[in-house]
């Protein structure tokens, strides 16, 4: 996740995603991708994109979309909560990485696979739920 300083989000612009290898931790979860996978209407759609098998021909595109979507959601969360002085929903540490954010979302979604209410919600809501479960605000 991004490192946050007084000026806003820095970490989301840091080095490219290193955690492609991290997806090897979830070999049983890896799913095949096709172009319809890239329609992110629901949390389930995003989960599928973020868990595409490393040997899938569309793996690179899927991981880039997953990372970009999470970066966008977190960046918007940070900007709107800072500018509008709204309560934060996600309170990740400054040391949190992109990979940890993706892992947090994937782990949360994996544990909620049977909950169609959560998995059927818009993807951005799933991101916030997943990251807030890992890094709640006190």
C-alpha positions in Angstrom: 0.0 0.0 0.0 1.2 3.5 -0.4 3.4 5.3 2.0 1.6 8.3 3.2 3.2 11.6 4.1 1.8 15.1 4.7 1.6 15.6 0.9 -0.5 12.4 0.3 0.3 9.2 -1.4 3.9 8.4 -2.4 4.2 4.7 -2.1 1.8 3.9 -4.9 4.3 5.5 -7.3 7.2 3.4 -5.9 8.9 0.6 -7.7 6.9 -1.7 -9.9 5.0 -4.6 -8.4 7.4 -7.1 -7.1 4.8 -9.5 -5.8 4.0 -11.4 -8.9 5.9 -14.2 -7.2 3.6 -13.8 -4.2 0.8 -15.2 -6.3 2.6 -18.5 -6.2 1.5 -18.6 -2.6 -2.0 -19.1 -3.9 -1.6 -21.9 -6.6 -4.9 -23.5 -5.7 -6.7 -20.2 -6.2 -5.2 -19.2 -9.5 -7.8 -18.9 -12.2 -7.7 -18.7 -16.0 -8.4 -15.3 -17.6 -10.1 -14.2 -20.7 -11.0 -10.8 -21.9 -14.4 -10.9 -20.0 -12.4 -11.3 -16.8 -11.3 -7.7 -17.2 -14.8 -6.3 -16.5 -14.7 -5.3 -12.9 -18.4 -5.0 -11.9 -18.1 -6.9 -8.7 -15.8 -7.8 -5.9 -15.8 -11.4 -7.3 -14.6 -10.0 -10.7 -11.7 -8.2 -9.1 -10.8 -11.3 -7.0 -10.7 -13.4 -10.2 -8.4 -10.8 -11.9 -6.1 -10.7 -8.8 -5.7 -14.5 -8.7 -5.0 -15.3 -12.3 -2.6 -18.2 -12.7 1.0 -17.1 -13.3 1.2 -19.2 -16.5 -2.0 -17.7 -17.9 -1.3 -15.8 -21.2 -3.1 -12.8 -19.8 -1.4 -12.9 -16.4 0.6 -9.7 -16.9 -2.5 -7.7 -17.9 -4.6 -9.2 -15.1 -2.0 -8.3 -12.4 -1.5 -4.8 -13.9 -5.3 -4.3 -13.7 -5.5 -5.7 -10.2 -2.7 -3.4 -9.0 -4.0 -0.4 -10.8 -7.5 -0.8 -9.5 -6.3 -1.1 -5.9 -3.9 1.8 -6.3 -6.8 3.9 -7.7 -9.2 2.9 -4.9 -6.6 3.6 -2.2 -5.5 6.9 -3.8 -9.1 8.1 -4.0 -9.8 7.0 -0.4 -6.7 8.9 0.8 -7.5 12.0 -1.2 -11.1 12.3 -0.3 -10.6 11.6 3.4 -7.7 14.1 3.6 -9.3 16.9 1.5 -12.9 16.6 2.9 -11.7 15.8 6.4 -13.6 12.6 6.4 -12.9 9.7 8.7 -10.5 7.2 7.1 -11.8 3.7 6.5 -8.3 2.1 5.9 -5.4 2.9 8.2 -2.5 1.1 6.7 1.0 1.7 8.1 3.4 3.8 6.2 5.5 0.7 5.6 2.6 -1.2 3.8 3.4 -2.2 0.3 1.4 -2.7 -2.8 1.9 -6.5 -2.6 0.6 -6.5 1.0 -2.4 -4.6 -0.1 -3.1 -7.1 -2.9 -2.5 -10.0 -0.5 -4.9 -8.4 2.1 -7.6 -8.0 -0.5 -7.1 -11.5 -1.9 -7.1 -13.1 1.5 -10.2 -11.3 2.6 -12.0 -12.2 -0.7 -11.0 -15.8 -0.4 -12.6 -16.0 3.1 -15.8 -14.4 1.8 -16.3 -16.5 -1.4 -19.6 -18.0 -0.1 -21.0 -14.6 0.9 -22.7 -13.4 -2.3 -23.6 -10.1 -0.6 -20.0 -9.1 -0.3 -18.7 -10.7 -3.5 -21.6 -9.2 -5.5 -20.9 -5.7 -4.3 -19.0 -3.2 -6.5 -15.3 -4.0 -6.7 -14.3 -0.8 -5.0 -16.4 -1.6 -1.9 -14.7 -5.0 -1.7 -11.3 -3.3 -1.8 -12.2 -1.1 1.0 -13.7 -3.9 3.0 -10.6 -6.1 2.4 -8.1 -3.5 3.3 -10.1 -2.2 6.3 -10.2 -5.8 7.6 -6.4 -5.9 7.5 -5.8 -2.3 8.6 -8.8 -1.0 10.5 -8.9 2.5 11.9 -9.1 2.8 15.6 
